[in-house]
Amino acid sequence: MFARKVTAHIKPHSLPEFTNLIECEILPWLRKQEGFLDLITLAVPDRNEVTTISFWDHQANAEAYNTAGYPEVLEILGSLLDGIPYVKRFDVVSSTFRRVAPLRSSEAEHLHEKGSTQLGYRSTETNV
């Protein structure tokens, strides 16, 4: 499993509209994307900061979304954003949210060769 975390500052008093766009426009579209598993939206209390964490079955599907879909999402949310969002990508190494099993030693070695310092786990699910 793979995760993308996007953190952004939004304009004052725009959280309700931001949440509405996520729930009514972006999430239904994401559910149609290959490999998409789930989305969590977080807001910092009393601040204009939001974070979304999307979960994907494989890194390739998350990267395909990043290339083709994410620019569209930025366009939809553009009038609410106050600055450029910060994107960070993760291998999911442990989760109670989804069943995640340890990587086989060959997969863990591959992560290590790529410079990953994270513990190695792989998703046991391929579709939702």
Residue pairs with C-beta under 8 A, 6 or more apart in sequence:
1 37
1 55
1 56
1 57
1 91
1 92
1 95
1 98
1 100
1 121
1 122
1 123
1 125
2 55
2 56
2 57
2 58
2 59
2 61
2 62
2 89
2 90
2 91
2 92
3 53
3 54
3 55
3 56
3 62
3 89
3 90
3 91
3 92
4 53
4 54
4 56
4 62
4 65
4 66
4 87
4 88
4 89
4 90
5 51
5 52
5 53
5 87
5 88
5 89
5 90
6 51
6 52
6 53
6 54
6 85
6 86
6 87
6 88
7 49
7 50
7 51
7 85
7 86
7 88
8 49
8 50
8 51
8 77
8 81
8 82
8 83
8 84
8 85
8 86
9 48
9 49
9 81
9 82
9 83
10 18
10 48
10 49
10 50
10 80
10 81
10 82
11 48
11 80
11 81
11 82
12 48
14 48
14 80
15 43
15 48
15 50
17 80
18 50
18 77
18 80
19 41
19 43
21 76
21 77
21 80
22 39
22 41
22 52
25 76
26 73
26 76
26 77
27 39
29 69
30 36
30 39
30 54
30 65
30 69
33 61
33 64
33 65
33 69
34 61
34 64
35 56
35 57
35 58
35 60
35 61
35 62
35 64
35 65
36 54
36 55
36 56
36 57
36 61
36 65
36 128
37 54
37 55
37 56
37 57
37 98
37 125
37 128
38 54
38 55
38 97
38 128
39 52
39 53
39 54
39 55
40 52
40 53
40 54
41 50
41 51
41 52
42 50
42 51
42 52
42 53
43 49
43 50
43 51
44 50
48 82
54 62
54 65
55 92
55 97
55 98
56 62
56 65
57 123
57 125
57 126
57 127
57 128
59 89
59 91
62 89
66 87
70 87
74 81
74 85
90 118
91 111
91 116
91 118
91 120
91 121
92 98
92 100
92 121
92 123
93 100
93 118
93 119
93 120
93 121
94 100
94 119
94 121
95 121
98 123
98 125
99 123
99 124
99 125
100 121
100 122
100 123
100 124
101 121
101 122
101 123
101 124
102 108
102 120
102 121
102 122
103 111
103 120
103 121
103 122
104 122
107 120
107 122
108 120
111 118
111 120
112 120
